[in-house]
């Protein structure tokens, strides 16, 4: 698991109060449904967490969301491409 995937796994498990070890999440497994078992309410909460943590905007109902949230790896790839980095 890459750095961004580990970071996201921790954000998801802590932010959504899941009783799962972040390191045990398969980065290629689905996040929703049979994967982590997250539902639409979790999706909204996760969107808010991603927005506040990485300053990325996700639009509810966007067709791309299915792909973006397809797996931890896909989400990590999206976050790396779209997050706002702060200049130091």
C-alpha positions, 0 to 999 in steps of 0.5 A: 500500500502506498503512502496516500493509500495508507493515509486514506485508509486511516482517514476512512477508518477513523473518520467513519469510526470503522472497527477495521485496521487501516493496514488490513484494507486491500487497496484494490478491493471495493470501498462500497458494497462488498468491500468495506461495506460502506453505504451512501451516508458513508459516501457523503461523510467521506466526501466531506472528510476528503474536502476538508483534508485535501481541499478537493471537491466531489459532486454528489451524483457525478458519474465519475464518483463510481470510478473515483470511489472504486477502490482505495487505490483509485481514490488515492490516485484521484486525490493525488491528482486533485488535492490542493498542496499548500506552499511553504 
